Amino acid sequence: MTEGKVNQYYIIKEIDSGAYGRVYLVYDEIINQYFACKVISKSKLKRNFRFNRLARRRNVGMANDKMPSDDEDPLEQIKREVAIFKNLTKHPNITLLIEVLDDAREDNIYMIFELCEKGKIMDIQVNKKAEPYTEEKARKYFRDIVLGLEYCHFKKIIHRDIKPDNLLLTANDRVKISDFGISYMFNESQEDATISNKNASPLFSPPEACSSDRKFMKGKAVDIWSLGVTLYSLVHGYCPFEDTNIINLCKKIEEDPVVYSPSISEELKDLLSKMLQKDPDKRIILPDIKNHPWVTEHDTNPMMSTEENCIYEDITDEEIENAVQPAFMFVSKVYIYK
């Protein structure tokens, strides 16, 4: 276990890991509070950036190689993710970013988040079933996710990677959306975004992301599909389409019908079938999800209105540019002991 200190934050233990770094439980000695610290390796980001750019030039993978954001400098991606969090973290169903620490002499960037004590909502692994939730528990969590996602879309942000790994539970059982590393911000004048797949999780990617003929995708429809796969996973303990081979997985996503457990209700099957509609133009939209009988328990438990749920504030180019810079002045030295 890594031990040490980053400014006033004592590193307690590792609680998660990902492609670009690790997440640690840390303790703030000034205010006597625990947080989560996402440690991102700048060198790993750069290596991954170079690899993906080369792959796109060779026309490898599912992502479209003509999307400008795919050639974004990896450190600019971090600044963009921070700017997105700054614009979103006033919402109760989005993880709160506390601050970002960077030291030009070190390889790491440190993102300090509120601690979601119960961790990810479910651990989904191929060919390994997790313990499914009851419909009642799944509905409670799903409603939280819907409110968070509605807020993202209202603020002109496509998440692009909705999945159980990126949905965290607080001590009081509230779900919060996390990890906006591949999210996409679109213009205020647009109703939707045109996006590429850009390294989204294959198990949660829609059929249109698997097609080599489709160069562009509708952003909101992509998030709805991933939301549908997530809901399916919560009540089944596994994804609707699974395979360890990416080509076989894509074929299943594009062609195979969804198979439901006989134990789930007809109302839930109806909702899932509309979210997992293979044609993105026919896929259910978020307002209709909020009003679906399964979600509202036949109107006995209506969801919060968009007006109540969303508070609008513009995100500016200056916010993106300065997303990480304010943290520089707070970093005197970074200590990591092993």
N, C-alpha and C positions, 0 to 999 in steps of 0.2 A: 504494500500500500504506500502511495506517495504521501509524504508529510511535508509541511512547510507553511509559508505565509505569503500572501499577495496583498500588499498594502495592509489594511486592517483586517483582512479576511484570513482566518486560519483554515487550512485545508484539513478536513476530518477524514473523509474516505471517498473512494470512487463509487458512484451510484449508477453510471451508465456510460456507454461508449458508442462512437459512430465512426463514419468514414474519415472525418477530418480532425477528430479529437475526442476528448473525454468530458464527462460531467461529474463534478465533485460536490459533495456536501461541504459547505464552508460556514464558518461562524464569524460574525462581525463583532469584534471585541468592543467597539464603541457603543453600539446600541443593544448589545446582548441579544442578537437574533440570528437564526440560521437562514441561509440562502442556498441556491444552487448556482454553481459556477461552471459555465460551459467554456472549456479551454480549447481554442481553435488553433491548429498549427498552420502558420502562414506558408511554410514550405510544402506541406501536404496539399494545401489549396492550390499552390502554383503548379505542382506536379500534375494534379488532377486536371487543371485547366489546360496544360500543354497536351496531355493525353487526349482529352475530349476534343480539343481543336484539331488534332491530327486525325482522330477517328472520323470527325465530321468531313474533313477534306477527302477522306477515303470512302465517304458515304457509308460508314459503318453505323449500325444502331438504328433506333426508332426516331430519334430527334431530327427535326428539320434543320439543315445546315445553313439556312438563309435568314434565320431569326437574328437580329442584331444583338439581342441580350445574351445570346449564347457565346459571344466573343468578348464578353465583359471581363475586365481584369478581376481576378479573384478577390483582391482587397477591396475593389469597388463593390463587389457583391456583399461583402461584410458591411460596408457603409450603407448599402441599400437596405439590407436586412434590419440594421439598427434603425434607420429612418422609418421603415415600415412599422417596427415595434413602437417607436415614438408616437406614431399616428394611431395606433390601435390599442395600446395597453391601458386605456381608461375603461375598457370594457371588462365586465366581470368574468367573461368566458374566453379571455385572451391572457396568456401568461404575461406578467408584469416584468418588464426589463428595468432593472434598478440603475445600472451604469455599465460602461464599457471601459476597460483598462487596456492600454497598449504601451509597450516599451519598444522603441526602435532598435534597441540592442538585443532584444530577445526574439525568439521565433513565435511566441504565443500571443494571442489576443484573448482577454478574459472578459466574458459576458456574464454579468451577475443578474440572476433572475430570482423572483420570489420562489420559495420552496413549495412545490406541490408534493406533500408528504407521502401520498399513497402511490406515486409514480404513474406509469402508463396504464391506461384503462384495461388493456389486455395484451398478453404476449402471444402474437400470432407467428407460428412457424410452419413451414411447408411439411406436410405429412405428420404433423403432431397436433392433436386436438387440444385446445384450451377448454377450461370449464366455462360453458356458456352462461349468460345471465338469463334470468327470467324476463319475460316481456315487460313486466312492470319496471324492473330495474333498467333494462335497456331503453325503455321509453324515457325515463328520467334523464339518463345520460344523453340520449339522442336529442332531446329538446335543448339541452345546454349547448350541444355542438351546433345545432341549427341556428341558435341565436348568435353564437360566435361567428359562424360562417356568413350569416346575413349581414352582420356588421362589417366583415371583411369586404363583401361585395358592395355594400353601400359606400364604403370608403374607396372603392375602385381598386380592390386588391384581390387577385386570384391566388389562392393558397398553393394549389398544384400538387400537394402531397398530404392530403387528408388520409390518415390511417391511425390505428390504435397506438402505434409508437409515438405519434405526435399529439396525442390527446392525454393530458395529465389530470390526475385526481388530487384535489386538496384534502385536507384533514376532515372537512365538513362535507365531502362527497360531491363537490362541484367540479365539472369538467372544464378544462381550459385548453384552448388550442395553442400549440407551440410550434417551433421550428419553421420560420419563414425564409429559409435559406434559398429556396428556388421559387419563391413567390414572384408574382408579376404585377406591377402597378400599371394601370391604363388610364387614359385621358378622361378628364371630367366630361368631355363632349361625347364620349362613347358609352353605349349601353352595355357593351361586353368587350372582352379582350380577345385578340387573335394570338394564340400562343403555340409554342412547340412543346414537345414532351419533356425535354431537358432533364433527364436523369431521374424522373419520378419513379416511385417504387412499382415494379412491374405487376405485382399481385393486385395493385389498386388502380392500374392504368386502364382506361376505357378502350373499346374496340378501335376507335378512330386513331388512337396512339399506336396501335399495332399495325396499321395499314401503311405500306410503303408508298401507296398512291396519294395519301392525304398529306399535304404539306402544312396545312394550318388547322387548328382546332379552336372551337369556341370555349373560352375559359370557364365560364360558369357551368357549362354542361360537363366539363371534365371534373370539376369539384363535386357536382351532384353524383356522378358515377362513383367516385371514390367514397363519398358519403354513404352511398348505397352498399358498397362492398363492406364498409365499416359496420353498418347496421347489421348486415347479414352475418358478419363475423361475431358480433356481440351475442347473437341469439343461437349461433351454431357452434362457435368455437374454432372455426376455420373459414377460409375464403371460398367463394363460390367456384373459383377456377384456380387450380393449383398444379404446378409441374416444376421440377427442378431444371428442366430445359427451357430456355427462354423462347425458342421457336415454337415448341409444343404448347407452351403457356399462351402465347399470342394466338395460336390457332384455336385453342379452347375459348379464349375470351371473345374472339371474332365469331365463332361458329356454334359453340355448344349452348344448349339451353340451360337455364339456371334450375338446379334441383333443390327443392325445399324439404326441410324436415317435416314429417307429418304432424309434429307436435305444435307447430306455430299456427297462429290464428289466420283466418282467411283475410282479415283486414290488413295484417302485416304482410302477407304474401302479395296482396294487391299493391301496397306501397312499394315493396321491394321490386316488384316486376316493373313498376313505372320508373323507378330510379335506375334500374339495371336494363333499361331499354337500349338496345344496341345502336339504334339510330339516334344520334345526338339531337336532331331536330324534333324528335318525338318524345324525348326524355322530359320527365316532369320538372317543373321549375320550382324554385324555393318558396314562393308565396303559396303555391298549391300544396307543397309538402306541409307547410305550417297549418293548413286547414284540413289536412287529411283526417278522416275519422279515427284512424289508429293513433295518430299523434294527439288529437284533441279528446280522445275517448268519447267520440260521438258528440262533440261540442260541450261536454260537461266540464272540460278543462282547457279552454281556449288559450292559445299562446299570446304572448305580448305582441302588440302591434309594432310595425316597423318604426313608427314615429316614437314610440316609447323606448324601443331597443337601440335606436341609432342616434348618435349625436355627431353632426357633421363639422369637421374642421379640415381645411385644405392642408396637404403636404406640399412643401415648397422645394425648389431646387436647392435653396440654401440649407434646408434641413438635411437633405441627402448629402450635400458637400461637407457639412459639419457634424455628421452623425457620430463619428468616432473622435474627432479632434478635441472636443471639450474634455475628454478623459485624459488626454496626454498630461495636462497640468497637474493631475492628481497622482501621477505615478512618479515617485521619487526613485524607487528601486524595487525590483521583484526578486523575492527569495524563494527558491524551491530546493528543499532538502530531500535527499533520497537515502 
